[in-house]
Amino acid sequence: MGALVKVSIIYYSATGHVAEIAREMAESATKAGADVRLRRVGELAPQAAVETRPERAFDAEMTADVRVAKADDVATADDLIWADAVLMGSPTRFGNVSAQLKHFLDTLGGAWQRGLLADKVYSGFTSTGTLHGGHESTLLALATTFHHFGGIVVAPGYTHPAKFTDGNPYGTSHHDAGGAQPVDDVTRAAARIQAERVVGVARSIGAARAAA
Ligand SMILES: Cc1cc2nc3c(=O)[nH]c(=O)nc-3n(C[C@H](O)[C@H](O)[C@H](O)COP(=O)(O)O)c2cc1C
């Protein structure tokens, strides 16, 4: 096996779907030999608004063990600076990245200015409520930011036969059908393929840099 690849998986999730994809990716990346940080970004919605949506308790439940295992599980700029590869996920909000993840991105100006976000592998994932509700627009919006970082954007493409089943070459995307459809085997397979590809490409880049 080559050098240990450092992967940060950074996400926002309100009702647990993106969190579940992130966890699947974390497991896959770990199995692929990576050193993995799994990090949520902080909540921006007022507590009163959160409490009006009981389904949001789901995310707290899904990520409880992550919280217990890592008290420092809220993402910071260091999680990107540390990493060779970053997998970043957000629910689709009006066809775009959630304000919570965008707010986190907007805290990265200093690191960006010092060139600390460049030359890493980046890849995105999302979840929507409806089948055509903005998977691709959200993933492309994330990729826009990755370009500004000077990132090496690694999409899954159709690099595995299973990609013809989930059908999204831009990144893993789930649709929760208004909360009725939990993250399923198709989405999990896509998450594994993407995580393994990200680790593999980051490893190859690391090896090439070490040899240069
Ligand atoms: C304010 C808001 C805007 C949303 N906008 C969209 C949208 O544009 N398209 C869509 O399909 N679903 C939309 N949704 C649904 C979420 O994207 C969907 O439920 C997603 O799976 C949630 O991910 P999470 O469980 O990780 O929070 C929206 C939800 C909220 C609360």
Ligand as a Chemical Component Dictionary entry (heavy atoms), coordinates in Angstrom:
data_LIG
# 
_chem_comp.id                   LIG 
_chem_comp.type                 NON-POLYMER 
_chem_comp.pdbx_formal_charge   0 
_chem_comp.three_letter_code    LIG 
# 
loop_
_chem_comp_atom.comp_id 
_chem_comp_atom.atom_id 
_chem_comp_atom.alt_atom_id 
_chem_comp_atom.type_symbol 
_chem_comp_atom.charge 
_chem_comp_atom.model_Cartn_x 
_chem_comp_atom.model_Cartn_y 
_chem_comp_atom.model_Cartn_z 
_chem_comp_atom.pdbx_ordinal 
LIG C1  C1  C 0 -35.313 25.426 2.450  1  
LIG C2  C2  C 0 -35.254 24.132 1.702  2  
LIG C3  C3  C 0 -35.049 24.156 0.332  3  
LIG C4  C4  C 0 -35.029 22.962 -0.383 4  
LIG N1  N1  N 0 -34.834 23.019 -1.739 5  
LIG C5  C5  C 0 -34.897 21.884 -2.459 6  
LIG C6  C6  C 0 -34.744 21.914 -3.866 7  
LIG O1  O1  O 0 -34.453 22.933 -4.489 8  
LIG N2  N2  N 0 -34.896 20.754 -4.553 9  
LIG C7  C7  C 0 -35.203 19.572 -3.929 10 
LIG O2  O2  O 0 -35.373 18.563 -4.595 11 
LIG N3  N3  N 0 -35.293 19.496 -2.578 12 
LIG C8  C8  C 0 -35.147 20.625 -1.826 13 
LIG N4  N4  N 0 -35.236 20.574 -0.468 14 
LIG C9  C9  C 0 -35.282 19.244 0.190  15 
LIG C10 C10 C 0 -33.904 18.768 0.668  16 
LIG O3  O3  O 0 -32.903 19.000 -0.306 17 
LIG C11 C11 C 0 -33.940 17.266 0.945  18 
LIG O4  O4  O 0 -34.925 16.960 1.868  19 
LIG C12 C12 C 0 -32.586 16.710 1.359  20 
LIG O5  O5  O 0 -32.594 15.301 1.222  21 
LIG C13 C13 C 0 -32.260 17.056 2.802  22 
LIG O6  O6  O 0 -30.992 16.556 3.154  23 
LIG P1  P1  P 0 -30.639 16.293 4.689  24 
LIG O7  O7  O 0 -31.586 15.225 5.171  25 
LIG O8  O8  O 0 -29.232 15.842 4.715  26 
LIG O9  O9  O 0 -30.851 17.573 5.403  27 
LIG C14 C14 C 0 -35.215 21.724 0.275  28 
LIG C15 C15 C 0 -35.387 21.717 1.675  29 
LIG C16 C16 C 0 -35.406 22.906 2.385  30 
LIG C17 C17 C 0 -35.587 22.866 3.873  31 
# 
loop_
_chem_comp_bond.comp_id 
_chem_comp_bond.atom_id_1 
_chem_comp_bond.atom_id_2 
_chem_comp_bond.value_order 
_chem_comp_bond.pdbx_ordinal 
LIG C1  C2  SING 1  
LIG C2  C3  SING 2  
LIG C2  C16 DOUB 3  
LIG C3  C4  DOUB 4  
LIG C4  N1  SING 5  
LIG C4  C14 SING 6  
LIG N1  C5  DOUB 7  
LIG C5  C6  SING 8  
LIG C5  C8  SING 9  
LIG C6  O1  DOUB 10 
LIG C6  N2  SING 11 
LIG N2  C7  SING 12 
LIG C7  O2  DOUB 13 
LIG C7  N3  SING 14 
LIG N3  C8  DOUB 15 
LIG C8  N4  SING 16 
LIG N4  C9  SING 17 
LIG N4  C14 SING 18 
LIG C9  C10 SING 19 
LIG C10 O3  SING 20 
LIG C10 C11 SING 21 
LIG C11 O4  SING 22 
LIG C11 C12 SING 23 
LIG C12 O5  SING 24 
LIG C12 C13 SING 25 
LIG C13 O6  SING 26 
LIG O6  P1  SING 27 
LIG P1  O7  DOUB 28 
LIG P1  O8  SING 29 
LIG P1  O9  SING 30 
LIG C14 C15 DOUB 31 
LIG C15 C16 SING 32 
LIG C16 C17 SING 33 
# 
